[in-house]
Amino acid sequence: MRRKMNTRVSGRLIYVATLVAIVGVSGGVAMGSAILSPTAVAQTAGMYAGTNSAPNGYSTPTLSIANIPTGVTSCTTTPITEATSGKTVTMYLSDVTGGTACTAGDFAEMFNVSYSFSITSAQTDKFTITTSYGTTITTGFNSLSVTTGATGSPWTQNVDVYVDYGSPSMPAGGIDTLTLVIQ
């Protein structure tokens, strides 16, 4: 008699353990799929060329989520000159007005603009970003000038503008506006 009781108890324990394992695995799959499912993020870029002396030859920018690349320790604060056609100019701008703390690994939005135009002398264009973000809506802007040389016709160049939001994570509350003005 004692032997039958142990068998029944053991049988019930195996059944309960199997049921818990099945629920755990199916719950884990559901949880895992929720964590691993990609989330679509709509990205749009606003670019405006100033009136009057607006620069010609810039493409519509693309905008993507990025991280500040390894090796970057501060924002770009001095004007950039690129005297060779076909090169890529990269600038790192802070999300806060006058900010200089751009850091590798920080969450960033990156504009990519290409330039192609026949020029006969150096041309200086001012790139200005304006952004507002967060739960309390912080607004900032930064700008930097890029001077191109005149060694080729047409002159071609890519410009990557990283906007550093100051931490490895996207700002809490999201990004309300982000625009790039070239003039």
C-alpha positions as CSV (number, residue, x, y, z in Angstrom):
1,M,0.0,0.0,0.0
2,R,2.7,2.3,0.9
3,R,4.3,1.7,-2.5
4,K,1.2,2.7,-4.4
5,M,0.9,6.0,-2.5
6,N,4.4,6.9,-3.4
7,T,3.7,6.1,-7.1
8,R,0.7,8.3,-7.2
9,V,2.4,11.2,-5.5
10,S,5.4,10.8,-7.8
11,G,3.1,10.7,-10.8
12,R,1.3,13.8,-9.7
13,L,4.5,15.6,-9.1
14,I,5.8,14.8,-12.6
15,Y,2.5,15.9,-14.1
16,V,2.6,19.2,-12.2
17,A,6.2,19.7,-13.0
18,T,5.5,19.1,-16.7
19,L,2.6,21.5,-16.7
20,V,4.7,24.2,-15.0
21,A,7.5,23.6,-17.6
22,I,5.0,23.9,-20.5
23,V,3.5,27.1,-19.1
24,G,7.0,28.5,-18.4
25,V,8.3,27.7,-21.9
26,S,5.2,29.1,-23.6
27,G,5.3,32.1,-21.4
28,G,9.0,32.5,-22.1
29,V,8.4,32.3,-25.8
30,A,5.7,34.9,-25.6
31,M,7.8,37.2,-23.5
32,G,10.9,36.6,-25.7
33,S,8.9,37.4,-28.8
34,A,7.6,40.6,-27.3
35,I,11.1,41.7,-26.4
36,L,12.7,40.7,-29.7
37,S,9.9,42.1,-32.0
38,P,11.2,45.1,-34.0
39,T,9.5,48.4,-33.3
40,A,9.0,50.6,-36.3
41,V,10.2,54.1,-35.8
42,A,9.1,56.8,-38.3
43,Q,11.9,59.1,-39.1
44,T,11.4,62.4,-41.0
45,A,13.9,65.1,-41.7
46,G,13.1,68.8,-42.0
47,M,15.6,70.7,-44.1
48,Y,15.3,74.3,-45.1
49,A,17.6,76.4,-47.2
50,G,17.6,80.0,-46.2
51,T,16.3,82.6,-48.7
52,N,18.4,85.1,-50.6
53,S,21.9,83.6,-50.4
54,A,20.7,80.0,-50.0
55,P,23.2,77.3,-51.1
56,N,22.4,75.3,-54.1
57,G,23.1,71.7,-54.8
58,Y,22.1,70.0,-51.5
59,S,20.0,66.8,-51.6
60,T,17.0,66.2,-49.3
61,P,18.5,64.8,-46.1
62,T,18.0,61.3,-44.8
63,L,17.6,60.9,-41.1
64,S,18.5,57.8,-39.1
65,I,18.9,56.8,-35.5
66,A,22.6,56.3,-34.6
67,N,25.0,56.3,-31.8
68,I,27.9,58.7,-31.5
69,P,30.9,56.6,-32.9
70,T,33.7,55.3,-30.8
71,G,36.5,57.8,-30.3
72,V,34.4,60.9,-30.2
73,T,35.0,62.8,-27.0
74,S,33.5,66.2,-27.7
75,C,31.2,68.1,-30.0
76,T,32.5,69.8,-33.1
77,T,33.0,73.4,-32.2
78,T,35.3,74.8,-34.9
79,P,34.3,75.5,-38.5
80,I,35.2,72.7,-40.9
81,T,37.0,73.2,-44.2
82,E,37.2,70.4,-46.8
83,A,39.2,71.2,-49.8
84,T,38.9,67.9,-51.6
85,S,35.9,66.9,-53.7
86,G,34.3,63.6,-52.9
87,K,35.0,63.6,-49.2
88,T,32.6,63.1,-46.3
89,V,32.4,65.9,-43.6
90,T,31.2,64.7,-40.2
91,M,30.1,67.0,-37.4
92,Y,28.8,66.3,-33.9
93,L,26.4,68.8,-32.5
94,S,24.8,68.8,-29.0
95,D,21.1,68.9,-28.4
96,V,21.5,71.8,-26.0
97,T,22.4,75.3,-27.1
98,G,26.2,75.8,-26.9
99,G,26.7,72.2,-25.6
100,T,30.1,70.6,-26.2
101,A,29.6,67.3,-24.4
102,C,29.2,64.8,-27.3
103,T,30.3,61.3,-26.1
104,A,30.9,58.0,-27.9
105,G,27.9,55.7,-27.4
106,D,25.3,58.4,-26.9
107,F,21.9,58.2,-28.6
108,A,21.9,60.4,-31.7
109,E,19.9,61.3,-34.7
110,M,22.0,61.6,-37.8
111,F,21.3,63.7,-40.9
112,N,23.0,62.7,-44.1
113,V,23.1,65.3,-46.9
114,S,24.9,65.1,-50.2
115,Y,26.1,68.1,-52.1
116,S,26.8,68.3,-55.8
117,F,27.3,71.6,-57.6
118,S,29.6,73.3,-60.0
119,I,31.5,75.9,-58.1
120,T,34.4,78.1,-59.0
121,S,35.4,79.4,-55.6
122,A,35.2,78.3,-52.0
123,Q,31.7,78.3,-50.6
124,T,30.8,78.5,-46.9
125,D,27.5,77.1,-45.7
126,K,26.1,77.3,-42.1
127,F,24.4,74.1,-40.8
128,T,22.0,74.8,-38.0
129,I,20.0,72.1,-36.0
130,T,17.0,72.9,-33.8
131,T,15.4,70.3,-31.6
132,S,12.8,70.1,-28.8
133,Y,12.4,67.0,-26.8
134,G,11.6,65.3,-23.5
135,T,8.7,65.3,-21.0
136,T,9.4,68.9,-20.1
137,I,10.2,70.0,-23.6
138,T,13.8,71.1,-23.7
139,T,14.7,73.2,-26.8
140,G,18.2,73.7,-28.2
141,F,20.0,74.7,-31.3
142,N,23.6,74.5,-32.5
143,S,25.3,75.5,-35.7
144,L,28.5,75.0,-37.5
145,S,30.0,76.3,-40.8
146,V,31.4,74.1,-43.5
147,T,33.6,75.6,-46.2
148,T,34.2,73.7,-49.5
149,G,37.0,74.3,-51.8
150,A,36.9,74.7,-55.6
151,T,39.2,72.0,-57.0
152,G,36.6,70.2,-59.1
153,S,33.6,70.7,-61.2
154,P,31.1,69.5,-60.2
155,W,32.1,69.5,-56.5
156,T,30.7,66.6,-54.5
157,Q,30.6,66.1,-50.8
158,N,28.6,64.2,-48.2
159,V,27.8,65.8,-44.8
160,D,26.9,63.7,-41.8
161,V,25.4,65.8,-38.9
162,Y,25.1,63.9,-35.6
163,V,22.8,65.4,-33.0
164,D,23.9,64.0,-29.6
165,Y,21.0,63.8,-27.0
166,G,23.4,63.4,-24.0
167,S,22.9,59.8,-22.9
168,P,22.9,56.2,-24.4
169,S,19.1,56.2,-24.4
170,M,16.6,58.2,-26.4
171,P,15.2,61.2,-24.4
172,A,12.3,60.2,-22.1
173,G,9.1,61.7,-23.7
174,G,10.6,61.4,-27.2
175,I,11.7,64.0,-29.7
176,D,9.1,66.6,-30.8
177,T,11.0,68.4,-33.5
178,L,14.3,68.2,-35.2
179,T,15.2,70.4,-38.1
180,L,18.3,71.1,-40.2
181,V,18.7,74.5,-41.8
182,I,21.5,75.1,-44.4
183,Q,22.2,78.6,-45.5
